[in-house]
Amino acid sequence: MMKKSIIIMTLAALTLSLTGCGGKANKTELPDSTIEVDKNTPSWKKDTAKAELDWYINFDWFAQSWGKDVASKFITEDTGVSITYLGGSDDKLNTMMASGDLPDIITMDGSNPLVKDAEKFAIPLDELAKKYDPYFLETASKPETLKFFTRDDGHIYGYPNFSNTKSDYEKGGIYGNQAFLVRKDIYELLGKPDMTTPEGFISALEAMQKLGAKDELEKNIIPIGVTPFTGDSSEKNGVFNRTLADFIGVPMLTDDGKYYDRYTDADFQKWLKVFVEARQKGLADRDMITMTGDDKNARITNGSYFAYFAADLTAETDTLTVWAKEHPGKEYIAVNGPSSTVGRTTALPGTSIEGWTQTFITKSSKDPQKAMELITYLVSEEGNNVMNFGREGETYSLVNEKPVLNADLLDFKQTDPAGFEKEIGLTTHLWLQDSALLSRQMGLSQFPKALQQAKQWTKDHVVPQFEIAGLDVYLSKQSSRNAEKIEQNWSQTIAKILDAKSDKEVDQAMAEFIQYRMDNGFDELVKERNSQIEANVKKLE
């Protein structure tokens, strides 16, 4: 997870250092191209030079190597570029920024506050493309994505992965990453209860508890668990930042297109009290608020939950795979979970136009031409095909004009995703991946078998949310600080709420939270968020 508070506190100190990154404040003198460029041909097809580049990925869990798997070998064969991957956390990134000693390429979460200072450490991709690889602008990149990421100065600095545009949504095949999971055997034993209403939800959990079923360790199965509040989850506070709100269809915007306060929504509050009731009745994890990711992993691999509310399906790949492999017929499946009591529909976020990460070529790059050629390659459809499927005739064949992995590789990917990533690497070097293209080509087979049913369930509930893309990236420093403080206070508030002994205690905790927000710049924060929403709408026109 991002440690935004560390970044925010150091941004002011970094500003002067960032200005000097690469030796130039806003302009980097680029060497001449070593080839004659052609807007209709990607430069990697012409440039036979080799290069060794450093690529920093700002996630401390990242530990992938280059050149040891099939995918990276193919990419190097095509582009002549070998990569040394570097991984780390915000602390390491801050240190690099302050020193000005940067790698050739940097990838960070698109919500990282440093993104808005990209002109201080990154070379504009449009300038690099015009000089070295105009194919990037003409063909490889998505026009809607380019437009969205073009800043007021006319430049585009970072390119996202997983950027799904309006046309991608129209073509279909986009999946969500949240799900309400139940153990199939117990769910069927209970008669497939309806858990979409508050009454049905509690009733099903109580019925499960009465079964007295045991997990693999002969311990009582826990009626419901949720994504941990701590650790590497993509959502803080379990499912209570947005997943619950998404499931019950709480809107992101007001009817007139303004920022909507989801936490105070009446239906959201009603469902919060349902979870409080579950806690009061001993139907939920005792240590829901404090449990670690390792605790959760152990419970899933031991089948210790009847229901598990997942904010991040991808993060559950290994645990769900282990359980399903060893316990056929008892696998976790997605069902309709908490739903609106006021007639709204479930609205899950598919990856939006802003994608997940952004990748930059830095002013310290020792070979900006080869770096740009690599970016173009990885962004393009041809590069995505190699990255995801490999070589036709070696690792895949064409079926109905679509690439299909060889049967042995597909089985390897779906049954042992960790081993596949290490040895084969196809679809795993994802920092500039076009996820919508992959979904159109590969469909459900891109996912491990243990996730396929849940991913299929999400497909009918995904909606685009372009207007709120990058909502807090360009906040003022004061509003960034306030947003961080308010989110920290929400973490404390949700902990109080889940431990509440009555609805009155829930209401009191919410009243204190609302007052805290007002005392810490919430009105200005909402004003700035509305400005960003307006800016997004203009870019999307």
Disulfide bonds with the S-S distance in Angstrom:
none
